[in-house]
Structure formats: C-alpha cells, structure tokens
Amino acid sequence: MTQVVRFTARRLGRALLTVWFAVTVTFLLLRLLPGDPALAVASPNMTPEARLELLRQYGLDEPLLVQYGKYLWQLLHGNLGISFARQVPVSDVLMERLPWTLLLTFSSLLVTVAVGIPLGVLAATRPRGFLDRFTQVGGVIGQSLFVPSVGIFLLFFLGLKLHLLPIGGSYSPGVYGPAWYLDVLKHLILPCLSLMLVQLGSYVLTLRSTLIDALGEDYCVLARAKGMPNRKVVWKHALRNALLPTTTLVGLQLGYLVGGAVLTETVFAYPGIGRGIYEAVTQLDFPVLQGAFVLLAVTVVIANMLTDLTYGVLDPRVRTA
C-alpha cells in the first residue's frame, strides 16, 4: 500500500508542476499576441482618463509580474476573471461550452478504441494477410491526415452532397423531448468521425506490433503447447501485455485529440471550447483564452496522470521502478 501511495504522490506532484508550467506559459504567450487587449474593453470614443480608469479596473495598467501574481492568486481561488467581450465570469462562458467538448472528445476516443482494438487484434492474428496489409496501409494514411481537411471532406460529401447528416451546430432549433437526443447524436457523427479517422491508424498499428511480439513470447507458446485455444491465448494472455503501449498512447493522444477538437469544432461550428477559443481570439478576449487554455491543460494533465496510474495497475513493475 505504501508503494502505491508513493507512486500516486509522485504522479500527482508532476501533474501539479505541469499545470503550473502550462498556466505560466499561457499567461506569457497571450501577452505576446499582436493587438491591444484594451480595445476589447475600451471604446475608441472614450477620453484618456476614462480609458485609464477602465484599464485600472481590469488590472491591465499594472506591471506584467504584478498581473501574473494576481492571476495565480485568483486562479487558486477558482476565479478565472471576467470576459472582456461578454462582461460575465469566464467560468460561466466555459461551462456553457465544456459539456459539448467533453461529449465530442470522449465519444471520438471511445469509438476509436472500440474500433481500433478489434482491428489491431485481427491484423496481428493474421499477419501478412489481406486485412493486415490493409490496416497497415490505412494506418499510415490515417496518421498523415489533417483534421480540418478530413472534416471539410466529410462535410462536403456526407452533408452537402448526400444530405445524410447535419453540416453544423450541435442540435436543431425547435427539437424537444426524446427526439432532441437523437438530433444531438446526428450532429455529433461528422465531427466525431473526423477525429476518429485521424487517430485510428496510431492505435491499430501500435496494437498490431505489440500483440505480434507478445504472441511470440514463451508464455504464449507454452499456453498453446498445453492445448489452450488460440482465441483464449490472444484475448486472455497476450492482449493484456500488448495493451500497455496502447494505454500510454491513449494518454499521449489526448493532447492531440484536444487540439483536433479545437479545429473540428471550428469547421463544424460546434459550440465547444475550441469554437470559443476561436471567437475569443477574434475578439482579443484574453480572460476567456486564458481560462480555456488552463481548463484544457488541466484536462490533459489529469488524463495523462490517470493513464500513468492505469499503466501501473496493468504492469506492477512500473510502480517499483
């Protein structure tokens, strides 16, 4: 138990340090963006005195180090600031959009894993067969795809040409009751499919390679020699070890998935955090940008920490390393 506590404490310490680093980098980078953030809160017709007073209220007239210190203090108390454009708390702006981003991100991740694991297993158990060659070629092509390009392609053919699915938004106005959930699902398919197609190749190729290696290990050879069915050898013995690199890939890919969600939400006008970031950039709404980046950074760090802990459960050697 002590070993598990130490392992968890180390991962938690690294996670907190990573979050602090991400918050600091975000704060500094946003100050380097071209444009004057005062334009978002001050009217061009204001007198110089009124403009200075308004900037003083938002703390934009203070030295950078003072602004950073105040921002960290407010962040520790859960205060993300006030949106320049909407004049409401940033937390309210983000909470409106967060459920849609979580729905898109985790739906695409779930579908990718659900499709990728069976494909990887089938390819590994039939090496050099048609399915194996197809998955290898498709995996390489999938890794080279660009999320917005895939989104625009699906939008054009499945949405505009064939009229099979909605081309934008998260639901249709005027739809209520049980039909609303079905409508949300229809709007989710295209952005979810865009993210899945780009990620799928990595999961399939990684699992295929590691599973082929695992099936050649002595314990699998011995299990077959004892008469154990090949299906049981694959799914009960080899797959658990083969899933270790794939589990790591899930955590690593989540950061890419979040970035892809930002682009996908912009292409499909999906009302998530990514779309909010795009709108905040056009409006020079620094508090919303800071809050969105911090929220995404915390989400990715937590996911990576959970991946580390899961890896430790799957392979006890990691906890003792």
C-alpha positions in Angstrom: 0.0 0.0 0.0 2.9 2.4 0.8 4.4 1.7 -2.6 1.1 2.6 -4.3 0.7 5.8 -2.2 4.3 6.9 -3.1 3.7 6.1 -6.8 0.4 8.1 -6.8 2.0 11.0 -4.9 4.9 11.3 -7.4 2.5 11.3 -10.3 0.3 14.0 -8.6 3.3 16.2 -7.9 4.4 16.0 -11.5 0.8 16.8 -12.6 0.7 19.9 -10.4 4.1 21.1 -11.7 2.9 20.6 -15.3 -0.3 22.6 -14.7 1.7 25.5 -13.2 4.1 25.5 -16.2 1.1 25.4 -18.6 -0.6 28.3 -16.8 2.6 30.4 -16.8 3.4 29.8 -20.5 -0.2 30.6 -21.4 -0.2 33.8 -19.4 3.1 35.0 -21.1 2.2 33.9 -24.6 -1.1 35.7 -24.7 0.7 38.9 -23.7 2.8 38.5 -26.9 -0.2 38.3 -29.2 -0.5 41.2 -31.6 -3.2 43.7 -30.8 -4.1 45.7 -27.7 -6.4 43.9 -25.3 -7.6 47.3 -24.2 -9.5 47.6 -27.4 -11.9 44.9 -26.2 -12.9 46.8 -23.1 -12.3 50.4 -24.0 -14.3 52.3 -26.6 -12.3 54.4 -29.1 -14.5 57.4 -28.2 -13.5 57.3 -24.5 -11.5 60.1 -23.0 -7.9 59.2 -22.0 -8.9 59.5 -18.3 -11.9 57.1 -18.7 -9.8 54.7 -20.7 -7.1 54.6 -18.0 -9.8 54.1 -15.3 -11.3 51.2 -17.2 -7.9 49.6 -17.7 -7.2 50.0 -13.9 -10.4 48.1 -13.1 -9.1 45.1 -15.1 -5.6 45.5 -13.9 -4.2 46.0 -17.4 -2.2 49.1 -16.3 0.0 47.2 -13.8 3.4 45.6 -14.5 3.4 42.2 -16.0 4.8 40.5 -12.9 2.1 42.0 -10.7 -0.6 40.9 -13.2 0.9 37.4 -13.1 0.9 37.2 -9.3 -2.7 38.4 -9.1 -3.7 35.9 -11.8 -2.2 33.0 -9.9 -3.9 34.1 -6.7 -7.3 34.4 -8.3 -6.8 31.1 -10.1 -6.1 29.4 -6.7 -9.5 30.7 -5.6 -11.2 29.4 -8.7 -11.6 32.9 -10.2 -10.8 32.9 -14.0 -11.7 36.6 -14.4 -14.3 38.5 -16.4 -14.8 38.1 -20.1 -13.9 41.3 -21.9 -16.5 40.7 -24.7 -19.5 39.5 -22.7 -18.9 41.1 -19.3 -19.7 37.8 -17.5 -17.4 35.4 -15.5 -15.2 33.4 -17.6 -16.2 30.2 -15.7 -19.8 30.8 -16.9 -18.6 31.1 -20.6 -16.6 27.9 -20.3 -19.2 25.9 -18.5 -21.6 26.6 -21.3 -19.2 25.0 -23.8 -17.4 22.4 -21.8 -20.1 19.7 -22.0 -20.1 19.8 -25.8 -16.3 19.5 -25.9 -16.3 16.6 -23.5 -19.0 14.9 -25.4 -17.1 15.2 -28.7 -13.7 14.3 -27.2 -14.6 11.2 -25.3 -17.1 10.0 -27.9 -14.3 10.0 -30.5 -11.9 8.4 -28.1 -14.3 5.7 -27.2 -15.2 4.9 -30.8 -11.6 4.9 -31.8 -10.6 2.5 -29.1 -13.7 0.3 -29.8 -12.8 0.1 -33.5 -9.0 0.1 -33.1 -8.6 -2.8 -30.7 -10.5 -5.4 -32.7 -8.8 -4.3 -35.9 -5.4 -4.5 -34.3 -6.1 -8.0 -32.9 -7.4 -9.2 -36.3 -4.4 -7.8 -38.1 -1.9 -9.3 -35.6 -3.5 -12.8 -35.6 -3.5 -12.9 -39.4 0.0 -11.4 -40.3 0.7 -10.7 -44.0 -3.0 -11.4 -44.8 -5.3 -9.0 -46.7 -6.7 -7.4 -43.5 -3.2 -6.9 -42.1 -1.9 -5.2 -45.2 -5.0 -3.1 -45.5 -4.7 -1.9 -41.9 -1.0 -1.1 -42.3 -1.6 1.0 -45.4 -4.7 2.6 -43.9 -2.9 3.3 -40.7 -0.1 5.1 -42.4 -2.5 7.1 -44.5 -4.6 8.0 -41.4 -1.6 9.3 -39.5 -0.9 11.7 -42.3 -4.4 13.2 -42.5 -5.1 16.7 -41.3 -8.2 17.1 -39.1 -9.7 20.1 -40.9 -9.2 18.5 -44.3 -11.0 15.4 -43.2 -13.8 17.4 -41.7 -14.3 19.5 -44.8 -14.3 16.4 -47.0 -16.9 14.7 -44.8 -18.9 17.9 -44.6 -19.0 18.3 -48.3 -19.9 14.7 -49.3 -22.0 13.4 -46.4 -23.6 16.7 -45.5 -23.9 18.9 -48.6 -23.9 16.3 -51.4 -25.7 13.3 -49.9 -27.7 15.2 -47.2 -27.2 12.3 -44.8 -26.1 14.3 -41.8 -26.3 17.9 -40.4 -23.5 20.1 -41.5 -23.0 22.2 -38.4 -24.0 23.1 -34.9 -24.8 20.6 -32.1 -28.6 20.4 -32.4 -31.5 21.7 -34.5 -33.7 24.6 -33.1 -37.2 23.6 -32.2 -36.5 20.0 -31.4 -37.5 18.8 -27.9 -38.0 15.6 -25.9 -36.5 12.3 -26.8 -36.1 13.5 -30.4 -33.6 16.1 -29.1 -31.1 13.3 -28.0 -31.3 11.7 -31.4 -30.7 15.1 -33.1 -27.7 15.7 -30.9 -26.3 12.3 -31.9 -26.8 13.1 -35.6 -24.9 16.4 -35.2 -22.1 14.6 -33.4 -21.4 12.0 -36.0 -19.4 14.1 -38.5 -17.1 15.8 -36.1 -16.6 12.5 -34.1 -15.9 10.6 -37.4 -13.3 13.3 -38.4 -11.3 12.8 -35.2 -11.6 9.0 -35.2 -10.3 8.7 -38.8 -7.2 10.7 -37.9 -6.5 8.8 -34.7 -7.4 5.3 -35.6 -4.2 4.4 -37.5 -1.9 5.0 -34.5 -4.0 2.7 -32.3 -4.2 -0.1 -34.8 -0.5 -0.1 -35.8 0.7 0.1 -32.2 -1.5 -2.7 -31.0 -0.7 -4.9 -34.0 3.0 -4.6 -33.5 3.0 -5.2 -29.7 0.5 -8.0 -30.0 2.6 -9.8 -32.6 5.6 -9.5 -30.2 3.5 -10.8 -27.2 2.2 -13.8 -29.2 5.8 -14.8 -29.8 6.7 -14.8 -26.1 7.4 -18.0 -24.2 4.3 -17.9 -22.0 2.0 -17.8 -25.1 4.0 -20.6 -26.8 3.6 -22.7 -23.6 -0.1 -21.9 -23.4 -0.6 -23.2 -27.0 1.5 -26.2 -26.3 -0.8 -27.1 -23.4 -3.7 -27.1 -25.8 -5.2 -23.7 -24.9 -7.3 -22.4 -27.8 -5.6 -19.6 -29.8 -8.5 -17.2 -29.1 -8.1 -17.6 -25.4 -4.3 -17.1 -25.7 -4.8 -13.9 -27.6 -7.6 -12.3 -25.5 -6.6 -13.6 -22.0 -2.8 -13.6 -22.0 -1.2 -11.7 -24.9 -3.6 -8.8 -25.2 -3.1 -7.6 -21.6 0.7 -7.1 -22.2 0.1 -5.7 -25.7 -2.3 -3.1 -24.3 0.4 -1.4 -22.2 1.8 0.8 -25.1 -1.7 1.4 -26.3 -2.7 2.6 -22.9 0.2 5.0 -23.0 -0.8 6.1 -26.5 -4.3 7.0 -25.2 -2.9 9.5 -22.7 -0.4 10.9 -25.3 -3.0 11.2 -28.0 -5.5 13.0 -25.7 -3.5 16.2 -26.1 -3.6 15.8 -29.9 -7.3 15.0 -29.6 -8.0 18.2 -27.7 -6.1 20.2 -30.3 -8.0 18.4 -33.1 -11.3 19.1 -31.3 -10.5 22.8 -31.5 -10.1 22.6 -35.2 -13.0 20.3 -35.7 -15.3 22.5 -33.7 -14.4 25.4 -35.9 -15.0 23.5 -39.1 -18.4 22.2 -38.0 -19.4 25.3 -35.9 -19.7 23.0 -32.9 -20.3 25.1 -29.8 -17.5 23.7 -27.7 -14.3 25.1 -26.0 -12.5 25.1 -29.4 -15.1 27.3 -31.0 -15.0 29.5 -28.0 -11.2 29.9 -28.4 -11.6 30.9 -32.0 -14.1 33.5 -31.1 -12.0 34.8 -28.2 -9.0 35.3 -30.5 -11.0 37.4 -32.9 -12.3 39.5 -30.0 -9.0 39.7 -28.1 -10.8 38.3 -25.1 -7.7 37.4 -23.0 -9.5 36.1 -19.9 -11.6 33.6 -21.9 -8.4 32.5 -23.8 -6.5 32.1 -20.5 -9.4 30.2 -18.9 -9.9 27.9 -21.9 -6.2 27.0 -22.1 -5.9 26.4 -18.4 -9.0 24.2 -18.5 -7.7 22.2 -21.5 -4.3 21.9 -19.9 -5.8 20.6 -16.6 -7.9 18.1 -18.5 -4.9 16.7 -20.5 -2.7 16.5 -17.4 -5.4 14.7 -15.4 -5.9 12.2 -18.3 -2.2 11.6 -18.5 -2.0 11.0 -14.8 -4.8 8.6 -14.9 -3.1 6.8 -17.8 0.1 6.6 -15.7 -1.9 5.1 -12.8 -3.7 2.6 -15.1 -0.3 1.6 -16.5 0.9 0.9 -13.0 -2.2 -1.3 -12.4 -1.6 -3.2 -15.6 2.2 -3.6 -15.0 3.2 -3.7 -11.4 6.9 -3.3 -12.4 6.1 0.3 -13.2 5.3 1.0 -9.5 8.6 -0.5 -8.3 10.8 1.2 -10.9 
